[in-house]
Amino acid sequence: MPKKKSFVLRIDQETYDKLEKWAADEFRSVNGQMEWIIAKALKDHGRTK
C-alpha cells in the first residue's frame, strides 16, 4: 500500500457538515470520503489510469 501524506485542510463548518453527512450516508469516514472524491475527480479528468 502506498505511503499516505498528511496535510491540513481548512474548510468552513457548513461544508464540513455536508461532507460529514455524505460520508455517513456511504459508511465512510470524512477522510475516506475526501480520498474517494479526490480519486474520482482525478480519474474523471484523466489524471490517473
N, C-alpha and C positions, 0 to 999 in steps of 0.2 A: 504494500500500500504506500502511495507517495506521502512524503512528509507534508504536513499542513502548516501553513503560515498563519500566524495570529496577527490581527490588526484591530485598531479601534475604528468603530463606525458610529458617527453621530447622526441620529435621525430624530425627528420630532415625535412627541408622545403619541399623537393621533396615528401617525404612520406605523409606529411600533405596535400599537394596539391592534390595528387591522392586520398586520403581519402575524402577530401572535395568534389571533383568531383563525386566520387562514392555515397556519401551521397546525393548530389543534384539530381543525377540520380534517386534515390529511394525516393525522397521527405522527407529526414530525415535531422536532424542537424548532425554535425560532432559527437557531444556527443551521440546522438541517434544511429548513425551508429556504434560507438565503443561499445555501450552497446549490440547492436544486434550481432556484430561479436563475442564478448566475450561469450554471452549467447549461440550462436550456437556452438562455439568451446567446451564449457563445456558440452553441450548436446551430441555432436558428439563423445566425448571422455568418455562418461559415468560418468561424474562428477555431473550431475543433473538428476532429474527424467524426 
